[in-house]
Amino acid sequence: MNTILQQLHLVHDRISNAAISCDRHPDTVQLLAVSKTKPAAGVLTAYQAGQRQFGENYVQEALDKIASLRADCPDIVWHLIGPLQSNKTKPVAEAFDWVQSVSRLKIAERLSAQRPEHLPALNICLQVNISQEASKSGLSITEAEVLAADIAKLPRLCLRGIMAIPEATDDNEKLSAQLVELRQLFDRMAEKHPTIDTLSMGMSNDLELAVACGSTLVRVGTAIFGSRNV
Ligand SMILES: *Cc1c(COP(=O)(O)O)cnc(C)c1O
């Protein structure tokens, strides 16, 4: 069997086992396959095995891949999970289904204004920087709650939840404390905003812990497509 297929099966098994071991139904955790820096051929392989949601970090690379896969994979759901500058919002509003990396109202307003009429509202997650590391973009918990209220009012966006990249740490207790804090933020926001259903956290190395802490969408790159050189 092709390596990507084998790895994809392994990741599905990891997600199922993690869900079952904390009494969650495996279907409550979705898989976002992160294909950044990887060729369109790998995306096609995963697509043919049934994978539909893909995540990309770099706008231009993603736009090229989306265009080249449109005919063969018409129902891929594309998520932008990398930084977005205001001069790139228009092509993103036109080509993506989700933007998970929103941390400024100005960007959200542009995405809403530029979302084409014939497409459904663009799905949005707020990027939360739970560890408040200066090197990482994203909102504090307080900022996220304020921004959610503003974004919920924008007509061509649908506020779906929060996305977080926790601190890279070997300290599992510290990590799970952060993941639990994110879960609590998610629960508070979901009470106020009925469209919120997505807690995007967990990657190749920590997806089990993220599922145990309530993640509904894990973003997995390396464990499916192999390591990245760039
Ligand atoms: C690259 C990336 C991932 C995937 O990370 P892996 O460790 O390769 O699974 C997930 N989320 C974001 C935001 C990323 O940039």
The ligand as an SDF file (V2000), in Angstrom:
LIG
                    3D

 15 15  0  0  0  0  0  0  0  0999 V2000
    1.9240   22.6190   10.1160 C   0  0  0  0  0  0  0  0  0  0  0  0
    0.7430   22.8140   10.9970 C   0  0  0  0  0  0  0  0  0  0  0  0
    0.0470   21.7190   11.5340 C   0  0  0  0  0  0  0  0  0  0  0  0
    0.4710   20.2760   11.3270 C   0  0  0  0  0  0  0  0  0  0  0  0
    1.5580   19.9980   12.1360 O   0  0  0  0  0  0  0  0  0  0  0  0
    2.2060   18.5180   12.1840 P   0  0  0  0  0  0  0  0  0  0  0  0
    3.0380   18.5600   13.3870 O   0  0  0  0  0  0  0  0  0  0  0  0
    2.9610   18.3430   10.9170 O   0  0  0  0  0  0  0  0  0  0  0  0
    1.0640   17.5580   12.3030 O   0  0  0  0  0  0  0  0  0  0  0  0
   -1.0850   21.9790   12.2910 C   0  0  0  0  0  0  0  0  0  0  0  0
   -1.5000   23.2310   12.5340 N   0  0  0  0  0  0  0  0  0  0  0  0
   -0.8630   24.3040   12.0470 C   0  0  0  0  0  0  0  0  0  0  0  0
   -1.3800   25.6650   12.3390 C   0  0  0  0  0  0  0  0  0  0  0  0
    0.2850   24.1280   11.2810 C   0  0  0  0  0  0  0  0  0  0  0  0
    0.9330   25.2070   10.8170 O   0  0  0  0  0  0  0  0  0  0  0  0
  1  2  1  0
  2  3  1  0
  2 14  2  0
  3  4  1  0
  3 10  2  0
  4  5  1  0
  5  6  1  0
  6  7  2  0
  6  8  1  0
  6  9  1  0
 10 11  1  0
 11 12  2  0
 12 13  1  0
 12 14  1  0
 14 15  1  0
M  END
$$$$
